[in-house]
Amino acid sequence: MSTPDPAEEFVFLLARHERMLRAYVFALVPHAQDSDDILQEAKVRMWRAFGQFQAGTNFAAWSRKVAFHQVLSYRKRRKRDRLDFSDEFINAVAGEQETSADHFEQREKALQVCITKLPEDHREVLHLRYSEGLSLEAMADKLKRTVAALYRQLSRVRHVLHECVTKSLNRLPDHDYPAA
């Protein structure tokens, strides 16, 4: 059994969590150019420190911590700016983002489980629409169905998934996550 290539593992984990990480940094530094620069610096730091990351642990939490330290470094460099948020404010926002990120991860896991419970034709419609990004018209051509029928089916599937995710989250022992 071969050991996984660290570069491949890093790229896989980063790609899986990049959207969450981008939102996290942007919540702490709402200027788009600055948040993009910080995120890029954080990715470089993560790669350099990836040897310290323990496989199987929470990459999302680890990457947020690295990004948070990059935000702090950025703030030290920008200290001379007139408009600057207090450390207390930044820590409060970071804490809220942690809670939201944990909730998002719970919702994502519940959604994946709920999707596996769907009939094959419903999963196919979801895949075509959201993974392949096909328009309803292109899907109608491919599946030999009307746009109206696909629209109704997607609406029903989204409703079923919403109900399933809500029920799954309500069964969790800890109900203090933020509302969706």
Secondary structure by P-SEA (a helix, b strand, c coil): cccccaaaaaaaaaaacaaaaaaaaaaacccaaaaaaaaaaaaaaaaaacccccccccaaaaaaaaaaaaaaaaaaaaccccccccaaaaaaaaaaaaaaaaaaaaaaaaaaaaaaaccaaaaaaaaacccccccaaaaaaaacccaaaaaaaaaaaaaaaaaaaaaaaaaccccccccc
